Amino acid sequence: MKYTHEQQEIAIEKACDVCQLGSHVFNPILKSDLNTWADRIMSRWYRKQMPVKQTFMYCNTLNVNFFFTEDGKAMFTYAGYCDSGCECDNLVNAFKIANEMIKEMQKAIEQLN
């Protein structure tokens, strides 16, 4: 593994601060701890107790997980839907925030070395 779980968690938290997302980080112990569709997509890269930032963006219809791959690449998975109570423009903004988040994660983890 290129970075320790502790380094990954610190980088995620720093990126959360910059992007104004809550900084609670989840560390799934078992694959069975992954319950949302974004979690299930993320399970492709699952490692025991890897740090993950889970967030619901805009109307609770877009679930996004931020994490690092084993080789240290910042990544996010997402799953969601748009219903009559959600404006699709908000989904575009959510992806802009997600893109900024992974850029900040990568920057933060590289500064830890």
Secondary structure, 3 states (H helix, E strand, C coil): CCCCHHHHHHHHHHHHHHHCCCCCCECCCCHHHCCCHHHHHHHHHCCCCCCEEEEEECCCCEEEEEEECCCCCEEEEEEECCCCCCCHHHHHHHHHHHHHHHHHHHHHHHHHC
